[in-house]
Amino acid sequence: MNLRKRQKATVEVHTSALNDIMFFLMLFFLLASAVVNPQVVKLLLPRSESGQQSTAQKTVTVSITENLEYLVEKQKVTLESMKQTIETYQKASPDLTLVLYVARGVSIENTMAVFDVANQLKLKVVLAVEPKK
């Protein structure tokens, strides 16, 4: 009778190829996140040939959707409560610039309502546009 212990086989998982894949995925997501602006609601913006990049350091984004919903930093607000919401951002940084994103087809009357709020708070306003192709 042979009662010797048998040698057990060792199990190994080779992960060198997985490391390369994880590195490329991490690099892709880092580059993709640098390009995307997370504070912007997806809108079809008006086009302009003379549009320039804003160089303002401290900004607050206000968006008007096609359904006439007003958003301040992606938070839905009413037109009446917009002034108080923007004032809280203005208290944190007095030299604030308001970046206005307006969907195509929104009437100028709704856009001017936001301009009126900015004028009451004595803020600079920048209208976001897409470049013409």
PyRosetta script that sets phi, psi and omega in degrees:
from pyrosetta import init, pose_from_sequence

init()
pose = pose_from_sequence("MNLRKRQKATVEVHTSALNDIMFFLMLFFLLASAVVNPQVVKLLLPRSESGQQSTAQKTVTVSITENLEYLVEKQKVTLESMKQTIETYQKASPDLTLVLYVARGVSIENTMAVFDVANQLKLKVVLAVEPKK")
pose.set_psi(1, 128.5)
pose.set_omega(1, -176.9)
pose.set_phi(2, -105.4)
pose.set_psi(2, 106.5)
pose.set_omega(2, -177.3)
pose.set_phi(3, -108.4)
pose.set_psi(3, 24.9)
pose.set_omega(3, 179.0)
pose.set_phi(4, -71.0)
pose.set_psi(4, 149.7)
pose.set_omega(4, 176.9)
pose.set_phi(5, -75.6)
pose.set_psi(5, 139.3)
pose.set_omega(5, 176.6)
pose.set_phi(6, -88.1)
pose.set_psi(6, 148.3)
pose.set_omega(6, 176.9)
pose.set_phi(7, -76.5)
pose.set_psi(7, 130.3)
pose.set_omega(7, 179.7)
pose.set_phi(8, -82.9)
pose.set_psi(8, 142.8)
pose.set_omega(8, 179.1)
pose.set_phi(9, -76.2)
pose.set_psi(9, 141.7)
pose.set_omega(9, 178.2)
pose.set_phi(10, -90.2)
pose.set_psi(10, 141.3)
pose.set_omega(10, -179.6)
pose.set_phi(11, -105.1)
pose.set_psi(11, 128.1)
pose.set_omega(11, 179.1)
pose.set_phi(12, -128.4)
pose.set_psi(12, 141.9)
pose.set_omega(12, 175.3)
pose.set_phi(13, -113.3)
pose.set_psi(13, 121.6)
pose.set_omega(13, -179.5)
pose.set_phi(14, -87.3)
pose.set_psi(14, 117.1)
pose.set_omega(14, -175.6)
pose.set_phi(15, -110.9)
pose.set_psi(15, 12.3)
pose.set_omega(15, -177.9)
pose.set_phi(16, -65.6)
pose.set_psi(16, -37.0)
pose.set_omega(16, 177.4)
pose.set_phi(17, -70.2)
pose.set_psi(17, -34.5)
pose.set_omega(17, 178.3)
pose.set_phi(18, -66.6)
pose.set_psi(18, -33.1)
pose.set_omega(18, 178.0)
pose.set_phi(19, -62.5)
pose.set_psi(19, -41.6)
pose.set_omega(19, 178.7)
pose.set_phi(20, -63.9)
pose.set_psi(20, -42.9)
pose.set_omega(20, 180.0)
pose.set_phi(21, -64.2)
pose.set_psi(21, -44.2)
pose.set_omega(21, 179.8)
pose.set_phi(22, -63.7)
pose.set_psi(22, -37.4)
pose.set_omega(22, 178.0)
pose.set_phi(23, -62.8)
pose.set_psi(23, -45.7)
pose.set_omega(23, -179.5)
pose.set_phi(24, -66.8)
pose.set_psi(24, -37.8)
pose.set_omega(24, 176.3)
pose.set_phi(25, -64.3)
pose.set_psi(25, -43.0)
pose.set_omega(25, 178.7)
pose.set_phi(26, -62.5)
pose.set_psi(26, -42.9)
pose.set_omega(26, 179.1)
pose.set_phi(27, -63.6)
pose.set_psi(27, -42.5)
pose.set_omega(27, 178.8)
pose.set_phi(28, -60.7)
pose.set_psi(28, -46.7)
pose.set_omega(28, -177.6)
pose.set_phi(29, -69.7)
pose.set_psi(29, -32.6)
pose.set_omega(29, 175.6)
pose.set_phi(30, -65.2)
pose.set_psi(30, -43.7)
pose.set_omega(30, 178.9)
pose.set_phi(31, -69.0)
pose.set_psi(31, -38.6)
pose.set_omega(31, -179.9)
pose.set_phi(32, -67.3)
pose.set_psi(32, -37.0)
pose.set_omega(32, -179.4)
pose.set_phi(33, -73.4)
pose.set_psi(33, -25.1)
pose.set_omega(33, 177.2)
pose.set_phi(34, -72.5)
pose.set_psi(34, -28.1)
pose.set_omega(34, -177.5)
pose.set_phi(35, -82.6)
pose.set_psi(35, -34.7)
pose.set_omega(35, -174.9)
pose.set_phi(36, -82.3)
pose.set_psi(36, 134.5)
pose.set_omega(36, 174.7)
pose.set_phi(37, -95.7)
pose.set_psi(37, 110.7)
pose.set_omega(37, -173.7)
pose.set_phi(38, -75.0)
pose.set_psi(38, -7.2)
pose.set_omega(38, -176.1)
pose.set_phi(39, -96.3)
pose.set_psi(39, 9.9)
pose.set_omega(39, -174.6)
pose.set_phi(40, -113.6)
pose.set_psi(40, 134.5)
pose.set_omega(40, 173.9)
pose.set_phi(41, -82.9)
pose.set_psi(41, 140.6)
pose.set_omega(41, -178.5)
pose.set_phi(42, -69.1)
pose.set_psi(42, 112.2)
pose.set_omega(42, 179.9)
pose.set_phi(43, -136.1)
pose.set_psi(43, 153.2)
pose.set_omega(43, 169.5)
pose.set_phi(44, -86.7)
pose.set_psi(44, 107.3)
pose.set_omega(44, -175.0)
pose.set_phi(45, -85.9)
pose.set_psi(45, 156.4)
pose.set_omega(45, 174.0)
pose.set_phi(46, -64.0)
pose.set_psi(46, 158.6)
pose.set_omega(46, -178.6)
pose.set_phi(47, -103.8)
pose.set_psi(47, 149.6)
pose.set_omega(47, 179.2)
pose.set_phi(48, -150.5)
pose.set_psi(48, 142.6)
pose.set_omega(48, 177.1)
pose.set_phi(49, -81.2)
pose.set_psi(49, -27.7)
pose.set_omega(49, -174.3)
pose.set_phi(50, -103.3)
pose.set_psi(50, 20.5)
pose.set_omega(50, -179.7)
pose.set_phi(51, -66.5)
pose.set_psi(51, 141.8)
pose.set_omega(51, 179.7)
pose.set_phi(52, -129.2)
pose.set_psi(52, 160.7)
pose.set_omega(52, 176.7)
pose.set_phi(53, -75.0)
pose.set_psi(53, 139.9)
pose.set_omega(53, 176.4)
pose.set_phi(54, -79.6)
pose.set_psi(54, 137.3)
pose.set_omega(54, 179.5)
pose.set_phi(55, -106.7)
pose.set_psi(55, 12.7)
pose.set_omega(55, -179.2)
pose.set_phi(56, -68.2)
pose.set_psi(56, 138.1)
pose.set_omega(56, -177.9)
pose.set_phi(57, -84.2)
pose.set_psi(57, -44.9)
pose.set_omega(57, -176.8)
pose.set_phi(58, -110.1)
pose.set_psi(58, 110.3)
pose.set_omega(58, -176.3)
pose.set_phi(59, -128.0)
pose.set_psi(59, 157.6)
pose.set_omega(59, 169.7)
pose.set_phi(60, -129.4)
pose.set_psi(60, 133.5)
pose.set_omega(60, -176.9)
pose.set_phi(61, -97.4)
pose.set_psi(61, 134.1)
pose.set_omega(61, 175.0)
pose.set_phi(62, -122.1)
pose.set_psi(62, 129.2)
pose.set_omega(62, -177.8)
pose.set_phi(63, -121.6)
pose.set_psi(63, 143.4)
pose.set_omega(63, 173.0)
pose.set_phi(64, -121.8)
pose.set_psi(64, 118.4)
pose.set_omega(64, -177.6)
pose.set_phi(65, -85.5)
pose.set_psi(65, 174.9)
pose.set_omega(65, 178.7)
pose.set_phi(66, -61.9)
pose.set_psi(66, -28.5)
pose.set_omega(66, -178.7)
pose.set_phi(67, -88.7)
pose.set_psi(67, 14.3)
pose.set_omega(67, -179.4)
pose.set_phi(68, 59.3)
pose.set_psi(68, 40.3)
pose.set_omega(68, 172.0)
pose.set_phi(69, -94.5)
pose.set_psi(69, 134.4)
pose.set_omega(69, 179.8)
pose.set_phi(70, -100.6)
pose.set_psi(70, 130.7)
pose.set_omega(70, -180.0)
pose.set_phi(71, -127.5)
pose.set_psi(71, 130.6)
pose.set_omega(71, 174.0)
pose.set_phi(72, -113.0)
pose.set_psi(72, 114.1)
pose.set_omega(72, -176.5)
pose.set_phi(73, 51.5)
pose.set_psi(73, 47.8)
pose.set_omega(73, 177.7)
pose.set_phi(74, 67.3)
pose.set_psi(74, 13.5)
pose.set_omega(74, 177.1)
pose.set_phi(75, -110.3)
pose.set_psi(75, 126.3)
pose.set_omega(75, -179.3)
pose.set_phi(76, -67.2)
pose.set_psi(76, 133.3)
pose.set_omega(76, 175.6)
pose.set_phi(77, -137.5)
pose.set_psi(77, 160.5)
pose.set_omega(77, 172.8)
pose.set_phi(78, -89.5)
pose.set_psi(78, 163.8)
pose.set_omega(78, 179.7)
pose.set_phi(79, -63.0)
pose.set_psi(79, -33.7)
pose.set_omega(79, -179.4)
pose.set_phi(80, -70.3)
pose.set_psi(80, -35.9)
pose.set_omega(80, -177.9)
pose.set_phi(81, -91.6)
pose.set_psi(81, -0.6)
pose.set_omega(81, -177.8)
pose.set_phi(82, -64.5)
pose.set_psi(82, -38.8)
pose.set_omega(82, -178.0)
pose.set_phi(83, -61.0)
pose.set_psi(83, -45.6)
pose.set_omega(83, 179.6)
pose.set_phi(84, -65.9)
pose.set_psi(84, -37.4)
pose.set_omega(84, -179.9)
pose.set_phi(85, -65.1)
pose.set_psi(85, -44.2)
pose.set_omega(85, -179.4)
pose.set_phi(86, -70.7)
pose.set_psi(86, -31.8)
pose.set_omega(86, 177.9)
pose.set_phi(87, -61.6)
pose.set_psi(87, -34.3)
pose.set_omega(87, 178.2)
pose.set_phi(88, -65.1)
pose.set_psi(88, -37.8)
pose.set_omega(88, 176.1)
pose.set_phi(89, -70.2)
pose.set_psi(89, -34.7)
pose.set_omega(89, -178.3)
pose.set_phi(90, -69.4)
pose.set_psi(90, -32.1)
pose.set_omega(90, 177.9)
pose.set_phi(91, -65.5)
pose.set_psi(91, -34.1)
pose.set_omega(91, 179.6)
pose.set_phi(92, -71.7)
pose.set_psi(92, -36.0)
pose.set_omega(92, 178.1)
pose.set_phi(93, -144.7)
pose.set_psi(93, 107.0)
pose.set_omega(93, -174.9)
pose.set_phi(94, -64.2)
pose.set_psi(94, -30.9)
pose.set_omega(94, -179.2)
pose.set_phi(95, -91.3)
pose.set_psi(95, 55.8)
pose.set_omega(95, -174.7)
pose.set_phi(96, -85.4)
pose.set_psi(96, 145.0)
pose.set_omega(96, 174.0)
pose.set_phi(97, -118.1)
pose.set_psi(97, 134.1)
pose.set_omega(97, -179.7)
pose.set_phi(98, -95.4)
pose.set_psi(98, 122.2)
pose.set_omega(98, 177.0)
pose.set_phi(99, -102.1)
pose.set_psi(99, 119.0)
pose.set_omega(99, -173.0)
pose.set_phi(100, -104.5)
pose.set_psi(100, 119.4)
pose.set_omega(100, 176.4)
pose.set_phi(101, -106.8)
pose.set_psi(101, 114.8)
pose.set_omega(101, -177.6)
pose.set_phi(102, -120.2)
pose.set_psi(102, 129.0)
pose.set_omega(102, 179.0)
pose.set_phi(103, -69.5)
pose.set_psi(103, 151.1)
pose.set_omega(103, 175.5)
pose.set_phi(104, -61.3)
pose.set_psi(104, 141.7)
pose.set_omega(104, 177.6)
pose.set_phi(105, 92.8)
pose.set_psi(105, -10.0)
pose.set_omega(105, 177.0)
pose.set_phi(106, -76.8)
pose.set_psi(106, 135.2)
pose.set_omega(106, -175.4)
pose.set_phi(107, -68.3)
pose.set_psi(107, 154.9)
pose.set_omega(107, -179.8)
pose.set_phi(108, -65.7)
pose.set_psi(108, -25.3)
pose.set_omega(108, 179.0)
pose.set_phi(109, -62.9)
pose.set_psi(109, -41.8)
pose.set_omega(109, 178.4)
pose.set_phi(110, -70.2)
pose.set_psi(110, -34.8)
pose.set_omega(110, 177.7)
pose.set_phi(111, -67.7)
pose.set_psi(111, -41.5)
pose.set_omega(111, -178.6)
pose.set_phi(112, -68.3)
pose.set_psi(112, -23.8)
pose.set_omega(112, 176.0)
pose.set_phi(113, -63.6)
pose.set_psi(113, -38.0)
pose.set_omega(113, 177.2)
pose.set_phi(114, -71.7)
pose.set_psi(114, -38.2)
pose.set_omega(114, 176.2)
pose.set_phi(115, -60.4)
pose.set_psi(115, -38.7)
pose.set_omega(115, 178.5)
pose.set_phi(116, -62.7)
pose.set_psi(116, -41.4)
pose.set_omega(116, 177.6)
pose.set_phi(117, -63.3)
pose.set_psi(117, -42.6)
pose.set_omega(117, 179.3)
pose.set_phi(118, -65.1)
pose.set_psi(118, -38.7)
pose.set_omega(118, 178.1)
pose.set_phi(119, -66.6)
pose.set_psi(119, -36.9)
pose.set_omega(119, 177.3)
pose.set_phi(120, -63.9)
pose.set_psi(120, -34.9)
pose.set_omega(120, 179.5)
pose.set_phi(121, -90.4)
pose.set_psi(121, 0.0)
pose.set_omega(121, -179.7)
pose.set_phi(122, 57.3)
pose.set_psi(122, 50.1)
pose.set_omega(122, 179.0)
pose.set_phi(123, -105.9)
pose.set_psi(123, 151.9)
pose.set_omega(123, 170.9)
pose.set_phi(124, -78.7)
pose.set_psi(124, 142.9)
pose.set_omega(124, -179.3)
pose.set_phi(125, -123.4)
pose.set_psi(125, 133.9)
pose.set_omega(125, 175.7)
pose.set_phi(126, -121.5)
pose.set_psi(126, 127.6)
pose.set_omega(126, 178.0)
pose.set_phi(127, -92.8)
pose.set_psi(127, 122.7)
pose.set_omega(127, -179.2)
pose.set_phi(128, -79.6)
pose.set_psi(128, 133.5)
pose.set_omega(128, 177.6)
pose.set_phi(129, -136.3)
pose.set_psi(129, 163.1)
pose.set_omega(129, 173.0)
pose.set_phi(130, -98.3)
pose.set_psi(130, 147.8)
pose.set_omega(130, 176.7)
pose.set_phi(131, -71.1)
pose.set_psi(131, 146.7)
pose.set_omega(131, 176.7)
pose.set_phi(132, -72.8)
pose.set_psi(132, 144.6)
pose.set_omega(132, -178.6)
pose.set_phi(133, -103.3)
pose.dump_pdb("model.pdb")
